[in-house]
């Protein structure tokens, strides 16, 4: 598989189709010094590979204090029980997707799509506002409620190295009634992301987009596609 990629100082791509397992959505680690924050966790079959990848970046997975899940689908949450149990990572997810995780709903988690199973897993913190700020030392991680793909989808951003880095995992969809998808809500969410004017977009399946112009073009391309 491929190597861990440092996106900017202290932010690493540690999982994804070319890094850990073909079924994994991208997952990331943010180094806040005294603690690490993980964003998404792969589909669940490559947890040991992801752990090894974290160590290869010179980081100690025992320092993962929080695991923020961008939504409730298996390719993003499958490794969550492993990191919660082994390292004590606190699982953080939006309230509207939390129940699917806690009951292990096979449809809402899309486990049936992947022919697999997601065990009922406790959520430690439910995000309930449109914009919540998580503090790690003197640094902040912004969590934006961006419904559309799922009711509780979130996108995350922070400032690092004078860059606004946005984690917008499933901007492209897909959309399904079984997921609770809502195209009109999604359009509003995408306009909210464009307004952020992020310098870097870390997308869940299609790579890293660098420069405000490329980030905007990528998001706008899907808005245009679903507005025809």
C-alpha positions in Angstrom: 0.0 0.0 0.0 1.0 3.7 -0.2 2.7 5.8 2.4 1.3 8.2 4.9 1.0 11.7 3.6 1.6 14.9 5.6 -0.8 17.4 4.3 0.5 20.4 6.3 2.5 20.4 9.5 0.9 18.0 12.0 -1.9 16.8 9.7 -1.6 13.4 8.2 -3.6 11.2 5.8 -3.3 7.8 7.5 -6.0 5.7 5.7 -7.7 5.4 2.4 -8.0 3.1 -0.7 -4.3 3.4 -1.6 -2.9 3.5 1.9 -4.7 1.0 4.1 -7.6 -0.9 2.4 -9.6 -0.4 -0.8 -12.9 -0.2 1.2 -11.6 2.6 3.5 -12.6 6.1 3.1 -9.8 8.6 3.9 -9.0 9.1 7.5 -6.7 11.7 9.1 -4.7 12.4 12.2 -4.2 15.9 13.6 -1.4 16.5 16.0 -2.3 19.0 18.7 0.9 18.4 20.7 -0.3 16.8 23.9 -3.0 14.9 22.2 -4.1 13.6 18.8 -7.4 13.8 17.1 -8.5 11.3 14.5 -11.0 12.1 11.8 -12.8 8.9 10.6 -11.5 5.4 11.0 -11.8 3.3 7.8 -14.2 0.4 7.2 -12.9 -1.8 10.0 -10.7 -4.5 8.4 -7.5 -2.5 8.3 -7.3 -1.1 11.9 -3.9 -2.6 12.6 -2.6 -1.2 9.3 -4.0 2.2 10.3 -2.4 1.9 13.7 0.9 1.1 12.0 0.5 4.1 9.7 0.0 6.4 12.7 3.2 5.1 14.2 5.1 5.4 10.9 4.3 9.2 11.1 6.2 9.3 14.4 2.9 9.5 16.4 1.7 7.5 19.4 -1.8 6.2 18.9 -2.2 6.1 22.7 -2.4 9.9 22.5 -5.6 9.8 20.4 -8.1 11.6 22.7 -10.9 12.0 20.2 -12.2 10.3 17.1 -14.5 12.6 15.2 -16.8 10.8 12.8 -18.0 12.8 9.8 -21.1 10.6 9.4 -22.4 7.2 10.2 -21.4 5.1 7.1 -19.3 2.0 7.6 -16.3 3.1 5.4 -15.8 6.0 7.8 -16.8 4.4 11.2 -15.8 0.8 10.9 -12.5 1.2 12.9 -14.1 3.3 15.6 -14.7 0.4 18.1 -11.1 -0.6 17.8 -9.6 2.8 18.5 -12.2 3.4 21.3 -11.5 0.1 23.1 -7.7 -0.1 22.5 -6.7 3.6 23.1 -9.7 5.1 24.9 -10.5 7.5 22.0 -13.7 9.3 22.7 -16.1 9.0 19.7 -17.7 12.3 18.6 -20.5 12.5 16.1 -23.5 14.6 15.2 -26.6 13.7 17.2 -28.6 12.9 14.0 -26.2 10.1 13.1 -25.4 8.9 16.6 -28.3 6.5 17.0 -27.4 4.5 13.9 -23.9 4.0 15.4 -25.1 3.1 18.9 -27.6 0.5 17.7 -25.4 -0.7 14.8 -28.2 -0.1 12.3 -27.2 -2.1 9.2 -29.0 0.1 6.7 -28.2 3.6 8.1 -24.5 2.6 8.6 -24.5 1.2 5.0 -23.0 -2.0 6.4 -25.4 -3.9 4.1 -23.9 -2.2 1.1 -20.5 -3.6 2.1 -21.8 -7.0 3.1 -20.5 -6.6 6.6 -21.6 -5.8 10.2 -21.1 -2.9 12.5 -21.4 -3.6 16.2 -23.5 -1.3 18.4 -20.9 1.3 19.6 -21.3 3.9 22.3 -21.0 7.5 21.3 -19.2 9.6 23.8 -20.2 13.1 22.6 -23.1 14.2 20.4 -22.8 17.4 18.5 -26.1 19.2 18.4 -25.4 22.7 17.0 -24.9 23.9 13.5 -21.3 25.0 14.4 -19.5 23.6 17.4 -15.9 24.3 18.4 -13.8 21.7 20.0 -10.7 22.9 21.9 -7.5 21.1 22.2 -5.0 23.1 24.3 -5.0 26.6 22.7 -6.1 25.3 19.3 -9.6 24.9 17.9 -11.4 22.4 15.6 -14.6 23.6 14.0 -17.4 21.2 13.3 -20.1 22.3 10.9 -23.4 20.5 10.5 -23.7 19.9 6.8 -26.7 17.6 6.3 -27.6 16.1 2.9 -25.6 12.9 2.4 -26.9 11.8 5.8 -28.9 13.8 8.4 -26.0 14.1 10.7 -23.1 14.7 8.2 -20.5 17.2 9.4 -17.5 18.9 7.9 -14.5 19.9 9.9 -12.0 22.7 9.5 -9.1 24.3 11.3 -6.3 26.8 10.7 -2.8 25.4 10.4 0.3 26.9 8.9 -1.7 29.9 7.7 -4.0 27.6 5.8 -7.6 26.8 6.3 -7.8 23.0 6.1 -11.3 21.6 5.4 -12.3 17.9 5.9 -15.3 17.5 3.7 -15.6 13.8 3.4 -18.5 12.8 1.2 -19.2 16.1 -0.7 -20.0 14.0 -3.8 -22.8 12.0 -2.2 -24.2 9.4 -3.0 -27.8 10.1 -2.0 -30.3 7.5 -1.0 -33.6 7.5 0.9 -32.3 4.6 3.0 -29.5 7.0 4.2 -32.0 9.8 5.0 -30.4 11.9 2.2 -31.8 15.3 1.3 -30.5 17.0 -1.9 -31.9 20.4 -1.0 -30.3 20.4 2.4 -27.1 19.2 0.8 -27.1 22.1 -1.7 -27.3 24.6 1.3 -24.5 22.7 3.0 -22.2 22.9 -0.1 -22.8 26.7 -0.4 -21.8 27.0 3.3 -18.6 25.2 2.5 -17.8 27.3 -0.5 -18.2 30.4 1.7 -15.5 29.2 4.0 -12.9 29.8 1.2 -10.7 26.9 2.4 -7.2 26.6 1.1 -7.1 22.8 1.3 -9.9 20.3 1.0 -9.4 16.8 2.3 -12.1 14.7 0.6 -13.1 11.3 1.7 -12.7 9.4 -1.6 -11.1 11.7 -4.3 -8.0 13.1 -2.8 -6.6 16.4 -1.5 -7.4 19.6 -3.3 -4.9 22.5 -2.7 -5.7 26.1 -3.4 -8.9 28.1 -2.8 -9.7 27.9 -6.5 -9.4 24.1 -6.8 -11.5 23.6 -3.6 -14.2 25.9 -4.9 -14.2 24.3 -8.3 -14.5 20.8 -6.9 -17.5 21.6 -4.6 -19.2 23.7 -7.3 -18.9 20.9 -9.8 -21.2 18.7 -7.8 -23.6 21.6 -7.1 -23.8 22.1 -10.9 -24.2 18.4 -11.5 -27.1 18.0 -9.1 -28.8 21.3 -10.1 -29.3 20.3 -13.8 
